Amino acid sequence: MTEKQYFVYIITNATRTLYIGITNNLERRLWEHKTKAVEGFSKTYNMGWLVWYAATNDVREAIATEKRLKGWTRAKKVALIEAENPTWQDISEGWYDNSNQASNNDRT
């Protein structure tokens, strides 16, 4: 039996607005953000650059991490990002070609 993975992630845009989310399929979810497939905050603010993420096999841990990060100050979130990604590069760059979206259709 394959163990599920859950991801807590932070995406941003050109003005470095931050969005924190959780998913069980990071590639698919980023595709949805990048293509503006889902109405909401990330579509409105043109969010799509993955700047940080963490993976776990425990959904409760992922939910707790997401809630904890959302409670942090902006400065603390920026410090977390810059500790691993000081130039705020899009970690998902190169994940997709122009003809193929993320393959798994699981929804979270």
C-alpha positions, 0 to 999 in steps of 0.5 A, spaced: 500 500 500 502 506 498 502 511 503 499 518 501 503 525 502 501 531 504 504 538 502 504 545 505 506 550 501 507 557 500 506 561 493 507 568 491 507 573 485 511 579 482 509 583 489 511 578 493 504 577 496 503 570 500 498 564 500 499 558 504 495 552 502 495 544 503 494 539 498 495 532 497 498 533 490 503 539 489 504 538 482 496 538 480 495 544 485 500 548 482 498 547 475 491 550 478 494 556 481 498 557 475 493 556 470 488 560 474 483 554 474 480 555 481 476 562 483 479 565 489 485 569 492 490 566 488 487 567 481 485 574 483 492 576 485 495 572 480 499 567 485 503 562 482 510 562 484 512 556 489 517 559 493 517 554 499 513 547 501 514 541 506 511 534 505 509 529 510 505 523 510 501 525 516 495 529 514 494 532 521 501 534 521 500 538 515 493 541 517 497 543 523 503 546 520 498 550 515 495 553 521 501 555 524 504 558 518 498 562 517 498 565 524 505 567 523 507 574 522 509 576 515 516 577 517 517 570 520 514 567 513 519 571 509 525 568 514 522 561 513 522 562 505 529 566 505 532 560 509 531 555 503 530 560 497 533 566 498 532 569 491 525 567 491 525 562 485 519 559 483 521 552 485 516 549 480 519 552 474 520 546 469 515 542 472 510 542 466 511 542 459 506 546 455 502 540 453 501 536 459 498 538 466 499 535 473 497 527 472 493 526 478 486 528 479 485 527 486 482 533 489 484 537 496 
